[in-house]
């Protein structure tokens, strides 16, 4: 399997010439880069999937049992909510260190540290469940582990998979996280009723150890022969590389779009129970709308990246998803009929969550040759910052009658700005310039 991406990359960015690709005269054309796909790539991906899922599950452990948790620990609902918000804050702080470790030591080292942090703090959270301060510290440890789990995803795809499968791989990884969110939302209340706080948290701790052992045992850095051109330099992370992205017009436009879209999504998911109070929608119905968002997002996270890989296009799917998402959020804002709200939630989830992995993969491609974990980490981190700001905005603009129509109108306006930014980016040349011969 051969590709011309390396030569195309050098033509568009001479600094990429420092990349050291394995070459072999397997095609009969000396000097042309040779690639091969290893069957073990699927083992590597399967080993990482449970960790992606369980990390997101720990994020929302207490969200669906907030009243019970507040009563159990004799604290306030806001204190319980801060356990989930700690994930956004920790990602902002530790995203860059995670990217640095991934770039300098590789994906295996990054995953190993994530496995260690997750195992230790999931166990302490379960064994010391009776002390709220110790649970807070354990939750912070789990939050710190998150970027060390999520940031290596695009580099795993680049190390092991050909270019025309990478958006699919990042989609699978992201969908695993969505599954974790769905599991937390659906099972935590029943686990709490059946096992109590201690039994529930201990069970999650044991699951963390099992997922961590699987990840460490099966994870390998990269195959002997590369699967395709990697959108990164060989070498180490440097602030100079990250700062260089400010000169990349397409990446900066994408950064604006992601900051808004991801922030809006985080705000909507956090405020889902309070968005529809003025519409006469009760908490159970709000839960169904939230479930529709997540399930549709899982489907979209598989379908959109897969179709993008098959067609060889990124931009058209990103722009189309932004447009549909704006219409869906408008429906959530101004409609009151319950079936229509469920339908709008499903459309919002499919196109916002579904486009997420595609957008992140596109970001690594247009950031070429900046390391994948760096470009991904900056995009994800920016969405966490705006997520916190938009959550505060949602509640700050809430009307006296509990209506969030003003807040949601502002979210729609912001999404329009994100859509215009997405329209102005160019198509991924890394994907377009790869022509494979098998």
Buried (B, 14 or more C-beta within 10 A) or exposed (E): BBBBBBBBBBEEBEEBEEBEBEEEEBEEEEEBBBBBBBEEBEBBBEBBBBBBBBBBBBBBBBBBBBEBBBEBBEBEEEBBBBBBBBBBBBBBEBBBBBBBBBBEBBBBBBBBBBBBBBBBBBBBBBBBBEEBEBBBBBBBBBBBBBBBBBBBBBBBBBBBBBBBBBBBBBBBBBBBBBBBBBBBBEBBBEBBEEEEBBBBBBBBBEBBBEBBEBBBEBBBBBBEBBBBBBBBBEBEBBEEBBEBBEEBEBBBBBBBBBBBBBBBBBBBBBBBBBBBBBBEBEEEBBBBBBBBBBBBBBBBBBBBBBBBBEEBBBBEBBBBBBBBBBBBBBBBBEBEEBEEBBBBBBBBBBBBBBBBBBBBBBBBBBBBBBBBBBBBBBBBBBBBBBBBBBBEBBEEBBEEEEBBBBBBBBBBEBBBEBBBBBBBBEBBBBBBBBEBEE
